[in-house]
Amino acid sequence: MKTLSPRCNSCRLLAVVLVLLLGGCGSLSRHPKNGADGATQAKPLPHDYQQAVQLMRDGEYQAAIPALRSFADSHPELAGPWINLGIAYRHGGQPDKAQQALSRAIELNPDNAVAYQQAGMLYRQQGDFGAALESYNKALQLDPDYALAHRNIGILYDLYLGQPEQALAHYRRYLELVAQPDPTVEAWVIDLERRNKTAQARAKP
């Protein structure tokens, strides 16, 4: 049986990279979209915020929270800092605060696919698979080429919802979108294809 940990570790690194800019509108896509809060703005980040982002990269989420919260409070118009704060709270074992932060990000920018993708990850960790599916689908509605959302909704279909055909479709789309090969997801595709063939063979009279 496949384990979840390799998938989660990779997703964690990718998720942090996505929202390092103020706007937090980047997506793992060949054609990323910029949202209303301007992920491409050139203003330099304050030193404390840069340190907080580095702490997130290093997996020190709890230590990053004070600076992230301070920056989010002082820049209430920006969704990106709230997304980063939601990530930090989620990995710091504070799901309620993570939900509040992500809800704030969505309130600030309801067209931010990254916020919905992160909400989907949070719901999945809490066992609310229906809400996770809804959030991932919303992210993909906003950005159909959001590769990480395809990867994570594929995991949801594969490991939690028992819908291998749906999982395969999203894994394949993810592989089409990423710039570099992903041997791990390629292996998942091979495994699912093999299992599907076995199931079909057994179903024949």
N, C-alpha and C positions, 0 to 999 in steps of 0.2 A: 504493500500500500504506500502511496506517495505521502511524503511529509510536507508540512506547510512551510517549515522554517526557511529553506532556500529561497522560496518565493517572497516571503515577508522581508528577509534581509535585503534582497535586491530592491524591492519596492520602497523600503525605507530610505535607502540612499537616493533613489530617483526622486522620491517625493520631496526631499529636502532641497535638492538641486532646483526643482521647479519654481520655488517661490523665494529665491534669494533676493530678487529685485524688489523694489518698493511696491510695485503694483501686483506682483504675484500672479501674472497672467500668462506666464510661459507654459507650454505643454510639450510633452515628449512627442514631437511631430515634425515631419519634414517641412511643414508649412505652419509654424506657430502663429497664433492670432494674438494681437494686442487688444486688451480690453479698455474700458473707459478710464481706468485709473492709471494707465500708462506705464507698462512694464519697461519701456525703453527710455524713460526719462534719464537725463544725464546727471542729475544732482548726486553729489557724493554722499554716501551713507555715513552717519555719525559713527565715531569710533566704537562706542558702546554697542551699537547695533551690529557692526561688523564683527565684534568679538562674540556677540550672541550667535550670529550665523555660524561662526567658526566652531563654537561649542556644539551647535546642532550637527555640523559635519562630523565632529568627533564623537557624537553619540551622548554628549553631556546635556541632555535636554532640560533637566531640572535646573541646572546652573544657568541656562540661557533664559529662563522665564522672566526674571526681574527686568532685564534690559529690554526684552521683547515687549513686555507689558507697558513699560514706561514709554517706549517708542510708539506703540499702538495708541496709547492714551493721548500722546502729544501730536499725533497725526491722524485724527479721527476720520479724515476723509479717505484714507487709504485702506483697501481691503487686504493687500499683501501681508502687512505685519500681523493682522489677525489670523491669517492662514498659518503663518509660521508659529504663532502662539498656540493655535489649535493643535498643530503637529507636536509641539513641545509638551503640551498638557497631555496629549494622548499617550506619548511615549513615557511620560512621567507618571502614568497611572492615575490621571485625573480626568476621567471621561466626561464628567458633567461640565467641567470648565472647558474642556476641548469642544464640546458641543456648543457651548455659549459663544466661544470665540469664532467657530466656523459659521454659526448662525449670524453673528455680527458681520463677518466678511460677506456673506450672501446678501445680507440686508444692504450693505454698502455698494455691492456690485452683483446684482442677480444674474449677470451674464458671465460670471467668472467660473469657467469650467473646472479650474483647479480646486476651488472651494467645494464644489459638489463631489469631486473625486475623493478629496480628503474626508468629507462627510461619509461617503460610502465605505471607506476603510474603517472609520470609527464605528459605524453601524454594524459592519461585519464582525469586528472584534467583540461587540456587545451581544452578538447573536441575533440581531434584528436583520435577518437576511432580506426580508421584503423591503425595508427602508434602504438597505444597502443597494439593492437592485435598482430601486427608484432613483437613488442619487447617482449611481454610475450611468444610468440611462440619460439622466438630465445632463450630465457632463458631456456625454457623447452627442446629445441633441445640440448642445452649444458648440461643440467642436468634434465633428465626426472623425477627424484625423488625430485625435488625442490617443496616442499609442498606449500610454500607461493605463488609461481608463479601459481600453480594450483588454489589456493584460489582466487587470484586476477583476473586471467583470467575468473574464474567462475563468479565473480562479474560483470566483463565486459559483458560477454554473458547474464547474468541474467538481469541486470538493464539498460544496454545501447544498447545492440544489439538485444534484444528480441529473444534470442535463448535458451530457457529453457533446451532443451535436452543436448546441449553442456555444459551449466552451471552445470547441474546435474552430468555429467561425471567427470568434474573437481572437483566439491565439493566432490564427492565420493572418487576420487583419493586422494585428500587432507586428508580426514578422514582416509584413509588407511595408509598414510605416517606419520602422527603426532603420537608422543609417548603417548600423553595424549588426552582424549576425548575433543571434542570441541562442547559443547551443542548449541552454536550459529549457527554453520554451520550445525549441525544435524537438527536444526529447519528449516533452509533454505531448506534442502533436503526434509523434510517432506512437507513443504509448496509447493515446486515445484512439488513433486509427486502428491499432492492433486489437484493442478491446472491442471496438465496434464491429470489426470483421468477425471476431470470435462469437460475439453475441448474435450477429446475423446468421452465422453458420449453424449455431445451436437452434435458432428459431425455425430453420427450414425443416419441413416434415421428412 
